[in-house]
Amino acid sequence: MILSITIFYLDKTPLDEKNYLHMGNDDNSSGNNTEVKSILPSAKITIDIPEITIDGDASGIGAQNWTWALNQAWCSGSGTYADPYIIDDLSIIDSDNQGGCLLVKDSNAYFIITNSKFANSTMNAGLKFENITNGIIDNNEFENNSIGVHLSKWHSDPPSTNCTIKNNDFNNCENAIKISDESNNNTVEMNTITNCDYGIFIYKSNNITISANSLTSGGIYLDCSNNYLYDIEIDSTNTVNGRNVYYYKDKIGLLASDFSNAGQIILLNCSYATIDNENLNFATRGITLINSDNNSISNIDASFNIEGGIYLEYSNNNTFSGNNASYNGGNSIFAKQSVLLKFDNNDVDNNDLNGIQLQSCDNCCLSYNSIKNNGGVGIHFDGGSYLNLTHNDIILGGVSVVGGTKEQYESNDIDTTNTVNGKIVYYYKKETNLNNNDFVNAGQIYLFSCNHSILSGINITKVALGFKLGFCVNVSLINCNSSLVETGFTVEGQIWGSFIGNTASNNTNTGFSIENFSGNTYNISVVENTANFNDVGIYVKNCHSSNFTKNIVIGNNRDGINLWYSNINNLSLNEVKNDDYGIRLDYSLMNNVTRNDLNENSKYGLYIRKSDLNTVNYNLLNSNKEYGIYISESTANIINDNDMKKCGLGFYEKYMTSDIYKMTGNIIDQSNMVNSKPLVYYEHKTHLSVGSFSGAGQIVLINCSNFEIGNVNTSLTSTGITIYHSENGTISSSNATNNLFHGIYIYISSNITVEHNTVNNNSLYGLYLYTYSSTYYGEKNNASWNTANYNLKTGIYIYREYDCTLSHNTLKSNRDYGIYLNLGNTNLTNNEFFNCGLGLYESVTPDSIDENKIDTSNKVNGRTLYYYAHKTGLGAGSFAGAGQIVLINCSYMTIRDVNVSRCSNGLTLLYCENNTVTKINSTFNSFNGIWVHHGIRNNFTLNQLKQNKNYGIILDEYSESNSIFMNYLQGNLYNAIDDGNDNSWDNNSIGNYWGDYNGVDENDDGIGDSFYKILGTAESIDKFPIWDDGPEPAAPSPPPPDDDNDDDVATTEESPGLYGIPGYDLSFIVLMISSTFLIVGLYIRKKIGKIY
């Protein structure tokens, strides 16, 4: 039976973008595709693509400038003041949320955008201007965008100026109107803005006029930099939630009546104002004071705002009394660089972050405030002095006093009338001999310059900082608990003191933080504490001659124990496991790390970074996910008698040969064990025989030569055998399997022979030859007769190696590639690939890729690996029996009737032009069915591209003018991606079969009624996707060709079984009745059963 697709062309001109942007059959379609796929008369043109760009400076073929825009149905005019360009009745819906809707840039033409809709650009702007002038945005709709309208600039380009945004409706945008980056001299007026967090957002822009805008559930947000505030004009005709926006500058003695029925208040350089009894809710910020002194704000309800209730900056001697600032986003009350502030009897509850935050503020008094259930801290005081707190009632969060000097901390006065969670906040300074009697019912404890005191058995929870000690001498905490806080125990600048048997777990920041910002901490004992499930367990900075012993540090997100700039400390008998890094030393010297259990950490058991002269011994390091011990830019460390299982030793290696000293100088002997076998480590050695490596559990060589490694089993470690900066060696008949990284790793080394080894089941590469620099590189390495199977990345990976030979290797079921070649030049002969194939790095020139020599003795799944470079005109016979095909800089080739499945990329075209690829089966590949890089004018038809783990076909950004139609794509992770230019995914009559097509074929013509969108920056579409979801049609048999009419039959293409729909025979017959009438017939016959 035949499914007929009849296409009546209105003329011979191919459909251009203007003709198919508004596609889709209506319910009354009669099957005439031209009628339903051309522009229908409509009041509004709907475009469903990520973004349209109009670039006023663009030129050349395909440039999307104003001339291009005039060729679209939605643009008219000439761009002058008298006759501006008008974009009218346009609807752009970004259904994939991939970009913006409309970008206009680099234009000083006069234009108007009106009566249009821009929606669903949740990742960008509905309408964005960059370096434009003379634009008017009038009477448009903006909905569900990240930004509705955005005026800005691109990097160092000029900003957008002299524009007017008026009479528009904005709904459900994060930012309705954003003017940023010195976009000056713009007007925003008479817009309706609803449910937009930042209704009007002005950032670093001058001479902005904002008038008669109506904002609901959102307000006006101004950048608070003085240079950008004075030339902004906001009058009281603007409303927030039906109430007036008051923006006053340089006013003295404003009365409460001057703020009548306020929806939002902004004061700039105002003084002695009285603001009383106003509701400033559901705005962006309720009230903002900049450079405004001696004001009184009372009985204000500043709640449910997006960016806090009250904000002030450089504003002194202001009083806030009896206000309610609750349920705000951000910090509810935020004061910055201000002095002599007074907050009393305010309710500050249930805000997203901090209740009251004072940053670099002095001489502030907070009293009788109720601060409850905020997401951050109740009161956060950062970097100021002379804070006075009395009678504040805080639930959750407590008080956080941070960032000060010794003198600043001592200047504060926080008395015991303040409570957190119903318990007392203790803030002692310059006290001696404190004990538990001084901490009855403690909710938080601060000690500054307090000496010779002991605290025991105190439990603190659900606050910001549990215990904080600063500049104390000989203070001890014993058996205390500080959990479910931000930081459990904080110590700054203490000399002598003990933390014994304490618990600091489940804290959002750190369990124990021992540091000093302005000096050093000495002689601290941290013994038998528990620090579990924090971000960092124990953090130590500028702490010396201290003892960290018998602590349990488990399950922290980052480090278990981390020392920075800390010297001569003892870390012993600690249990540190299931952290990111177990113990980490950064810039730390002469520490002793001994007898610790450093197991099952997600990266390293012990990380030594830029730290010298440390002693590391008798540690257990089992089952760490990357390395037991990892050394980076560190020397003169003594590492002995450590026991590693299922992990091993690693180095940061990315140094040139001239910098090799940064890797060497550590003393690492064979008393260290890996899987109960010696860790064999040599540096600067020569003529090492097989016996030098006997029984090794792991092997690491640095700057060695003339060595012979053989018959060793270095499995279940980090990397089995590692060779750095070495030459003239042999690795043979060894087993390096099931390692966390590689079986064998060779870095900037030459004349190394790797033969008859087994490197299977490694988590990255079986054999990895790597060169970091083009100056220092490995060369003349040879790998032959090795088995590299089931590695989770690649069997053999070559990076920037020269004159390297790979021969007679077996590569089976490696997840990505059997062999991957990245730069350099490599000879491949007689290698056998099974269920994987060859991979190449593409981002180089054809000549550099062509330095590889790969002949047809290499086999993929028992078939030939064809690798051709700089060839032209080869026919299908040159690819007979192909298992994988790689073409580099080839042209006019025909590839036909081959099966390139179950490899890596079935077909690879790099820098290829004018090739024909038809009837190939490229399925179940570990990457792509067809991969095209820098491909031009290639044709792909009747190919089966199924079940590939990445793309069925991929066209990169340099590929253009390729033709892809009548292919079958189904079951790939992504069926296709097009990042190139002018590639065609149909022939204006028929496209491709897409297994994930979600359209319908209402008229049963075998073509989907809506286009299929191709992934990628090209925003390509298949206008005629092959599809049939209707009932079984009763179509007549095709008319027999008329031998007397030469115009009857243009071509007949039969493609049985393999190239059609599985289980069917598929034939294409194209009948040309006249120059404007075309019939495409699809014969689909089920092989067994009834005919469709």
WOGI-V754102 format. One record per helix or strand. SS is the DSSP state (a for helix, b for strand). FROM is the first residue (numbers start at 1). TO is the last residue. If there is no record, write none. Layout:
ss->(SS:SS)
from->(FROM:FROM)
to->(TO:TO)
//
This chain:
ss->(b:a:a:b:b:a:b:b:b:b:b:b:b:b:b:b:b:b:b:b:b:b:b:b:b:b:a:b:b:b:b:a:b:b:b:b:b:b:b:b:b:b:b:b:b:b:b:b:b:b:b:b:b:b:b:a:b:b:b:b:a:b:b:b:b:b:b:b:b:b:b:b:b:b:b:b:b:b:b:b:b:b:b:b:b:b:b:b:b:b:b:a:b:b:b:b:a:b:b:b:b:b:b:b:b:b:b:b:b:b:b:b:b:b:b:a:b:b:b:b:a:b:b:b:b:b:b:b:b:b:b:b:b:b:b:b:b:b:b:b:b:b:b:b:b:b:b:a:b:b)
from->(2:17:33:45:52:66:75:85:90:102:111:117:125:135:141:147:161:164:169:175:186:192:198:208:214:219:226:232:239:243:252:256:262:271:274:279:287:293:296:301:310:319:324:333:339:342:347:356:362:370:379:385:393:397:399:406:413:419:423:432:436:442:451:459:463:465:473:481:487:495:503:510:521:530:536:543:547:552:559:570:575:581:592:597:604:615:620:627:638:643:649:657:667:673:677:686:690:698:705:713:721:727:735:744:750:758:765:779:782:787:794:810:817:832:838:846:853:859:863:872:876:882:891:894:899:907:913:916:921:930:936:939:944:951:960:963:968:974:981:984:993:1007:1012:1015:1021:1026:1049:1057:1064:1077)
to->(8:20:37:47:55:70:76:88:93:107:114:119:133:138:143:152:161:166:171:180:189:194:203:211:216:222:228:234:240:249:252:259:268:271:276:279:290:293:298:301:313:321:324:336:339:344:349:359:367:372:382:390:395:397:402:411:414:420:429:432:439:448:456:461:463:470:478:483:492:500:503:515:527:530:541:544:549:554:564:572:577:586:594:599:609:617:622:632:640:645:651:662:668:674:683:688:693:702:710:713:724:732:735:747:755:758:770:779:784:789:807:812:829:834:840:849:854:860:869:872:879:888:891:896:899:910:913:918:921:933:936:941:946:955:960:965:970:978:981:984:994:1007:1013:1015:1022:1026:1055:1059:1074:1086)
//
